[in-house]
Amino acid sequence: MIVKQGRCFQYMIGGMGNSVFGFAKFHDNWRPEHPSSVRRHPALILQRRYTSEVQVRRNSIRTLLDGQPVTELTRDFDRFTPATEARISDGTMLGVLAHNCVVVVHSAVVREVEGKGTLLRMK
């Protein structure tokens, strides 16, 4: 889950039955046919370890899987609405949501690329 321009939304990795990479929700609807979505079946292979990277910039969001570009979003941030089951109470945080599946997260890193950010919380 990502927060961009005050909007919280999801980046799906293997969503919709392990067949979609993309961003959701648009105007309260799941839109796998959105131009930023990529269909691949299977999206992920069971028991294979992946590295997923989400690059959030001022005017875009770009995703990579194992170093290869997957999808990019350069507009429509104001049209995002979070799913009711996936709201983060603190809009400044990132989150991981696993829906009807098992996910193993070996590591999660937030890395500042440029500018001077503020570390909000560390546990």
The 8 nearest C-alpha neighbors of each residue, nearest first, counted from 0:
[[1, 9, 94, 8, 93, 95, 10, 7],
 [2, 0, 8, 93, 7, 9, 3, 94],
 [1, 3, 7, 6, 5, 8, 90, 4],
 [4, 2, 6, 5, 1, 7, 76, 55],
 [5, 3, 6, 2, 76, 77, 7, 57],
 [4, 6, 3, 2, 7, 90, 77, 91],
 [7, 5, 3, 2, 4, 79, 8, 77],
 [6, 8, 2, 1, 81, 3, 5, 80],
 [9, 7, 81, 1, 0, 23, 79, 80],
 [10, 8, 0, 23, 22, 11, 1, 81],
 [9, 11, 22, 21, 0, 12, 23, 8],
 [12, 10, 14, 21, 20, 22, 9, 13],
 [13, 11, 20, 14, 10, 19, 21, 42],
 [12, 14, 17, 42, 19, 18, 20, 43],
 [13, 15, 19, 17, 11, 12, 16, 18],
 [16, 14, 17, 18, 19, 13, 31, 11],
 [15, 17, 18, 14, 13, 19, 41, 40],
 [16, 18, 13, 14, 42, 41, 15, 19],
 [17, 19, 40, 42, 39, 13, 16, 41],
 [20, 18, 38, 14, 13, 37, 15, 39],
 [19, 21, 12, 37, 11, 36, 13, 14],
 [22, 20, 36, 11, 10, 35, 19, 37],
 [21, 23, 10, 9, 11, 24, 36, 8],
 [24, 22, 9, 25, 29, 8, 10, 30],
 [23, 25, 29, 80, 28, 79, 27, 81],
 [26, 24, 79, 28, 78, 27, 23, 80],
 [25, 27, 28, 78, 80, 79, 24, 29],
 [28, 26, 25, 24, 80, 29, 82, 81],
 [29, 27, 25, 24, 26, 30, 23, 80],
 [28, 30, 24, 23, 31, 25, 27, 26],
 [29, 31, 32, 33, 28, 25, 23, 24],
 [30, 32, 33, 36, 29, 19, 21, 37],
 [31, 33, 30, 34, 36, 35, 37, 38],
 [32, 34, 36, 31, 35, 30, 21, 22],
 [35, 33, 36, 32, 37, 31, 72, 21],
 [34, 36, 33, 70, 72, 71, 21, 37],
 [37, 35, 21, 33, 34, 20, 31, 32],
 [36, 38, 20, 19, 21, 39, 35, 70],
 [39, 37, 19, 18, 20, 36, 40, 42],
 [40, 38, 42, 18, 41, 19, 37, 20],
 [41, 39, 18, 42, 17, 38, 19, 43],
 [40, 42, 43, 18, 17, 39, 44, 13],
 [41, 43, 40, 13, 39, 18, 17, 19],
 [42, 44, 41, 13, 45, 17, 47, 40],
 [45, 43, 47, 46, 41, 42, 48, 17],
 [44, 46, 47, 43, 48, 41, 42, 101],
 [47, 45, 48, 44, 43, 49, 103, 102],
 [48, 46, 45, 44, 49, 43, 50, 103],
 [47, 49, 46, 50, 45, 44, 103, 105],
 [50, 48, 65, 51, 47, 64, 43, 44],
 [49, 51, 65, 64, 52, 48, 66, 63],
 [50, 52, 64, 63, 65, 49, 53, 62],
 [51, 53, 63, 62, 64, 54, 50, 66],
 [52, 54, 62, 61, 55, 63, 51, 60],
 [55, 53, 61, 60, 62, 56, 52, 59],
 [56, 54, 60, 59, 53, 61, 57, 3],
 [55, 57, 59, 58, 60, 54, 61, 3],
 [56, 58, 59, 55, 60, 3, 4, 73],
 [59, 57, 56, 73, 74, 60, 55, 72],
 [60, 58, 73, 56, 72, 57, 55, 61],
 [59, 61, 55, 72, 54, 71, 56, 73],
 [62, 60, 71, 54, 53, 70, 72, 59],
 [63, 61, 53, 70, 69, 52, 68, 54],
 [62, 64, 68, 52, 67, 69, 66, 51],
 [65, 63, 51, 66, 67, 50, 52, 69],
 [64, 66, 50, 67, 49, 51, 63, 52],
 [65, 67, 64, 63, 68, 50, 52, 51],
 [66, 68, 63, 64, 65, 69, 62, 51],
 [69, 67, 63, 62, 70, 64, 66, 61],
 [70, 68, 63, 62, 67, 64, 71, 37],
 [69, 71, 62, 35, 61, 68, 36, 21],
 [72, 70, 61, 60, 35, 62, 73, 59],
 [71, 73, 60, 59, 74, 35, 61, 70],
 [74, 72, 59, 58, 60, 71, 75, 76],
 [73, 75, 76, 72, 59, 58, 77, 60],
 [74, 76, 78, 77, 73, 79, 72, 25],
 [77, 75, 78, 74, 79, 4, 3, 6],
 [76, 78, 75, 79, 6, 4, 74, 80],
 [79, 77, 25, 75, 76, 26, 80, 24],
 [80, 78, 25, 24, 77, 76, 8, 26],
 [79, 81, 24, 27, 25, 26, 8, 78],
 [82, 80, 8, 7, 86, 24, 83, 85],
 [81, 83, 85, 84, 86, 80, 24, 27],
 [82, 84, 85, 86, 81, 80, 27, 87],
 [85, 83, 82, 86, 81, 87, 96, 98],
 [86, 84, 82, 83, 81, 87, 96, 0],
 [85, 87, 83, 81, 84, 88, 82, 7],
 [86, 88, 89, 90, 85, 94, 92, 7],
 [87, 89, 90, 86, 92, 91, 85, 7],
 [90, 88, 87, 91, 92, 86, 93, 7],
 [91, 89, 92, 87, 88, 2, 7, 5],
 [90, 92, 89, 2, 93, 119, 5, 87],
 [91, 93, 90, 89, 94, 87, 2, 1],
 [94, 92, 1, 0, 2, 91, 95, 87],
 [93, 95, 0, 96, 92, 1, 87, 85],
 [94, 96, 0, 97, 93, 9, 104, 1],
 [95, 97, 98, 94, 85, 0, 9, 102],
 [98, 96, 100, 102, 99, 95, 101, 11],
 [97, 99, 100, 96, 101, 14, 102, 84],
 [100, 98, 97, 101, 16, 102, 96, 14],
 [101, 99, 98, 97, 102, 16, 96, 17],
 [100, 102, 103, 97, 99, 98, 45, 104],
 [103, 101, 104, 100, 97, 96, 98, 95],
 [102, 104, 105, 101, 48, 106, 46, 97],
 [105, 103, 106, 102, 107, 95, 48, 49],
 [104, 106, 103, 107, 48, 102, 50, 49],
 [107, 105, 104, 108, 103, 50, 109, 51],
 [106, 108, 109, 105, 104, 51, 95, 52],
 [107, 109, 110, 106, 52, 111, 105, 53],
 [110, 108, 111, 107, 93, 53, 112, 52],
 [109, 111, 108, 112, 113, 54, 107, 116],
 [110, 112, 113, 109, 116, 114, 115, 117],
 [113, 111, 110, 114, 54, 56, 115, 55],
 [114, 112, 111, 115, 116, 110, 56, 57],
 [115, 113, 116, 112, 111, 117, 56, 57],
 [114, 116, 113, 117, 111, 112, 118, 110],
 [117, 115, 114, 118, 111, 113, 119, 112],
 [116, 118, 119, 115, 120, 111, 114, 91],
 [117, 119, 120, 116, 121, 115, 109, 111],
 [120, 118, 117, 121, 91, 92, 116, 122],
 [121, 119, 118, 122, 92, 117, 91, 93],
 [120, 122, 119, 118, 92, 109, 117, 108],
 [121, 120, 119, 118, 107, 92, 108, 109]]
